Amino acid sequence: MRSEIITAKQRGRQLRKDSADNPVHEAVRRPFFRGSRAVLLLAACFILALVLVGTLALRLRRQSQETERARNEVAQLQNREKELQSRLGELEQARAELLKTEREKSDKLEAERNDLKNQVAELQKSQLNIPVYSKLLTEERGTGEPLMVIVPPAARSVMLRLRISKPNEYPQYLVELIDAQGNTVREAAGLKPVDDGTLNLIIPRSALGEGKYLVRVHGQRGKVQSKVAEDDLLLTRSK
């Protein structure tokens, strides 16, 4: 074993000696190692370049994906904005139409209120000179004296207080005033008896001329109506 180690050392010394004695062999070996280093360095640079290019490509791809995602989000937001603006426009239009309708209703109610006020004022004015005539009506005409109505010159209307035998038999009543030719010259539906069981009917002066009339009363219950009383009325106008 020891002899083998000594032999190896001797061979190494001999090789070094041969190299020193042979300059050509040394000159060939050095460029070979230098070329190997250059190849390794070039390969390392190439690998590094590939890594950098791959990293840059991956980064660009991610940036492209983020840009596309951002573009899609912007498009969605723009579409949502358009939808909201359209909905807002519809709500504004509906609001304007509602305000217009409410304004028209308010104007109509105001006109009706003013008309009713005028009617009440006219009624109150006419009631200062309104004569009242009362009579108990029978089921069949001609069983008693006719109702005599005299309209004074200053009276704008007259009031008939018509009494019937069973005022609570029907929830409401219809009163007709029929002239001698059989024409209905005055009609009032939906009348309800007052506390004393009478049906009050106001007739404008201009609606009636002098002559004989028939007063007929119908009881009303829903769409069904039935005659309950009738009597004659004789109207004259005083000078």
C-alpha positions as CSV (number, residue, x, y, z in Angstrom):
1,M,0.0,0.0,0.0
2,R,2.7,2.5,0.9
3,S,4.6,1.5,-2.2
4,E,1.5,2.4,-4.4
5,I,1.2,5.8,-2.8
6,I,4.9,6.5,-3.4
7,T,4.4,5.4,-7.0
8,A,1.4,7.8,-7.6
9,K,3.4,10.7,-6.2
10,Q,6.3,9.9,-8.4
11,R,4.0,9.8,-11.5
12,G,2.6,13.2,-10.5
13,R,6.0,14.7,-10.2
14,Q,6.9,13.1,-13.5
15,L,3.9,14.7,-15.2
16,R,4.7,18.1,-13.9
17,K,8.2,17.7,-15.0
18,D,7.1,16.6,-18.5
19,S,4.8,19.6,-18.7
20,A,7.6,21.9,-17.7
21,D,9.9,20.3,-20.2
22,N,7.2,20.4,-23.0
23,P,6.0,24.0,-23.4
24,V,3.8,23.0,-26.5
25,H,1.6,20.7,-24.5
26,E,1.1,23.4,-21.8
27,A,0.2,26.0,-24.5
28,V,-2.5,23.7,-26.0
29,R,-4.1,22.9,-22.6
30,R,-4.5,26.5,-21.5
31,P,-6.6,27.7,-24.5
32,F,-8.8,24.7,-24.1
33,F,-9.7,25.6,-20.5
34,R,-10.1,29.3,-21.5
35,G,-12.6,28.3,-24.3
36,S,-14.6,26.1,-21.9
37,R,-15.0,29.1,-19.5
38,A,-16.2,31.3,-22.4
39,V,-18.8,28.7,-23.4
40,L,-20.0,28.3,-19.8
41,L,-20.2,32.1,-19.5
42,L,-22.1,32.4,-22.7
43,A,-24.5,29.6,-21.7
44,A,-25.0,31.3,-18.3
45,C,-25.8,34.6,-20.1
46,F,-28.2,32.8,-22.5
47,I,-30.0,31.1,-19.6
48,L,-30.2,34.4,-17.8
49,A,-31.6,36.1,-20.9
50,L,-34.2,33.4,-21.2
51,V,-35.2,33.8,-17.6
52,L,-35.5,37.6,-18.0
53,V,-37.5,37.2,-21.3
54,G,-39.8,34.7,-19.6
55,T,-40.3,36.9,-16.6
56,L,-41.0,39.9,-18.8
57,A,-43.4,37.9,-20.9
58,L,-45.2,36.7,-17.8
59,R,-45.4,40.2,-16.5
60,L,-46.7,41.6,-19.8
61,R,-49.3,38.8,-19.9
62,R,-50.5,39.6,-16.4
63,Q,-50.6,43.3,-17.2
64,S,-52.6,42.5,-20.4
65,Q,-55.0,40.4,-18.3
66,E,-55.4,43.1,-15.7
67,T,-56.0,45.7,-18.5
68,E,-58.6,43.5,-20.1
69,R,-60.3,43.0,-16.7
70,A,-60.2,46.7,-16.0
71,R,-61.7,47.4,-19.5
72,N,-64.5,44.9,-18.9
73,E,-65.2,46.5,-15.5
74,V,-65.3,49.9,-17.0
75,A,-67.7,48.7,-19.7
76,Q,-69.9,47.1,-17.1
77,L,-69.9,50.3,-15.1
78,Q,-70.8,52.3,-18.2
79,N,-73.7,50.0,-19.0
80,R,-74.9,50.2,-15.4
81,E,-74.7,54.0,-15.6
82,K,-76.7,54.0,-18.8
83,E,-79.3,51.8,-17.2
84,L,-79.5,54.0,-14.1
85,Q,-79.8,57.1,-16.2
86,S,-82.6,55.5,-18.3
87,R,-84.4,54.4,-15.1
88,L,-83.9,57.9,-13.7
89,G,-85.4,59.4,-16.9
90,E,-88.4,57.1,-16.6
91,L,-88.9,58.0,-12.9
92,E,-88.7,61.7,-13.8
93,Q,-91.2,61.3,-16.6
94,A,-93.6,59.4,-14.3
95,R,-93.2,62.0,-11.6
96,A,-94.0,64.8,-14.1
97,E,-97.0,62.9,-15.3
98,L,-98.1,62.3,-11.7
99,L,-97.7,66.0,-10.8
100,K,-99.6,66.9,-14.0
101,T,-102.4,64.5,-13.0
102,E,-102.5,65.7,-9.4
103,R,-102.5,69.3,-10.6
104,E,-105.4,68.6,-13.0
105,K,-107.3,66.9,-10.2
106,S,-106.6,69.8,-7.9
107,D,-107.8,72.3,-10.5
108,K,-110.9,70.2,-11.1
109,L,-111.7,69.9,-7.4
110,E,-111.1,73.6,-6.9
111,A,-113.5,74.4,-9.8
112,E,-116.1,72.0,-8.3
113,R,-115.6,73.6,-4.9
114,N,-116.1,77.1,-6.3
115,D,-119.2,75.9,-8.2
116,L,-120.7,74.4,-5.0
117,K,-120.0,77.6,-3.1
118,N,-121.8,79.5,-5.8
119,Q,-124.7,77.1,-5.7
120,V,-124.8,77.3,-1.9
121,A,-124.7,81.1,-2.1
122,E,-127.5,81.1,-4.7
123,L,-129.5,78.6,-2.5
124,Q,-129.1,80.7,0.6
125,K,-130.1,83.8,-1.3
126,S,-133.2,82.0,-2.7
127,Q,-134.2,80.6,0.6
128,L,-134.9,84.1,1.8
129,N,-138.0,84.1,-0.4
130,I,-138.7,80.4,-0.9
131,P,-142.3,79.3,-0.2
132,V,-142.8,75.8,1.3
133,Y,-145.8,73.6,0.6
134,S,-146.5,70.4,2.4
135,K,-148.9,67.5,1.7
136,L,-149.5,63.9,2.7
137,L,-149.5,61.8,-0.5
138,T,-151.8,58.8,-0.9
139,E,-151.2,55.6,-2.7
140,E,-153.8,56.5,-5.4
141,R,-154.3,59.9,-6.9
142,G,-157.7,61.7,-6.7
143,T,-158.6,60.6,-3.2
144,G,-158.1,64.1,-1.8
145,E,-157.7,67.7,-2.8
146,P,-154.7,68.5,-5.1
147,L,-151.7,70.3,-3.7
148,M,-152.1,74.0,-4.4
149,V,-148.8,75.8,-5.1
150,I,-148.6,79.5,-5.6
151,V,-145.3,81.0,-6.7
152,P,-144.8,84.6,-5.6
153,P,-143.1,87.0,-8.0
154,A,-140.0,87.4,-5.8
155,A,-139.6,83.6,-5.3
156,R,-136.9,81.9,-7.4
157,S,-138.0,78.4,-6.4
158,V,-140.5,76.5,-4.2
159,M,-140.0,73.6,-1.8
160,L,-142.3,70.7,-1.7
161,R,-142.4,68.7,1.6
162,L,-144.0,65.4,0.6
163,R,-145.1,63.1,3.3
164,I,-145.7,59.4,2.7
165,S,-147.4,56.8,5.0
166,K,-144.3,54.5,5.4
167,P,-141.2,56.6,5.0
168,N,-138.9,53.9,6.3
169,E,-140.1,51.2,3.9
170,Y,-137.3,51.9,1.4
171,P,-133.8,53.3,1.9
172,Q,-134.3,56.0,-0.7
173,Y,-136.9,57.4,-3.0
174,L,-137.4,58.8,-6.5
175,V,-139.8,61.8,-7.0
176,E,-141.2,62.6,-10.5
177,L,-143.2,65.7,-11.5
178,I,-145.2,65.0,-14.6
179,D,-147.1,67.6,-16.6
180,A,-150.6,67.3,-18.2
181,Q,-149.1,65.9,-21.4
182,G,-147.4,63.0,-19.6
183,N,-143.9,64.5,-19.8
184,T,-141.5,64.3,-16.8
185,V,-140.5,67.9,-16.2
186,R,-138.6,67.3,-13.0
187,E,-137.0,64.2,-11.4
188,A,-135.0,63.7,-8.2
189,A,-133.5,60.3,-7.3
190,G,-131.8,59.1,-4.1
191,L,-133.9,61.2,-1.8
192,K,-133.9,60.1,1.8
193,P,-136.6,61.0,4.4
194,V,-135.6,63.6,6.9
195,D,-136.3,63.3,10.7
196,D,-140.1,63.8,10.4
197,G,-140.4,61.3,7.5
198,T,-140.8,63.9,4.7
199,L,-139.1,64.1,1.3
200,N,-138.0,67.6,0.4
201,L,-137.9,68.6,-3.2
202,I,-136.8,72.1,-4.4
203,I,-138.2,73.2,-7.8
204,P,-136.7,76.2,-9.6
205,R,-139.3,78.8,-10.7
206,S,-138.0,78.6,-14.3
207,A,-138.7,74.8,-14.5
208,L,-142.4,75.0,-14.1
209,G,-145.2,76.9,-15.7
210,E,-148.8,77.3,-14.5
211,G,-151.0,74.2,-14.8
212,K,-151.8,70.8,-13.4
213,Y,-149.1,68.3,-12.5
214,L,-148.8,64.8,-11.1
215,V,-146.5,64.1,-8.3
216,R,-145.3,60.4,-8.2
217,V,-143.1,58.8,-5.6
218,H,-141.2,55.5,-6.1
219,G,-139.4,53.5,-3.4
220,Q,-135.8,52.5,-4.4
221,R,-133.9,49.5,-3.3
222,G,-130.9,48.8,-5.4
223,K,-132.0,48.6,-9.0
224,V,-135.6,47.8,-8.1
225,Q,-138.1,50.6,-7.6
226,S,-141.8,50.6,-6.9
227,K,-144.5,53.2,-6.8
228,V,-145.6,54.1,-3.3
229,A,-147.7,57.3,-3.6
230,E,-148.9,59.9,-6.1
231,D,-151.2,62.9,-6.1
232,D,-152.1,66.0,-8.1
233,L,-150.5,69.4,-7.9
234,L,-151.9,72.6,-9.2
235,L,-149.4,75.4,-9.8
236,T,-150.2,79.1,-10.3
237,R,-148.1,82.3,-10.3
238,S,-149.2,85.3,-8.4
239,K,-149.0,88.7,-10.0
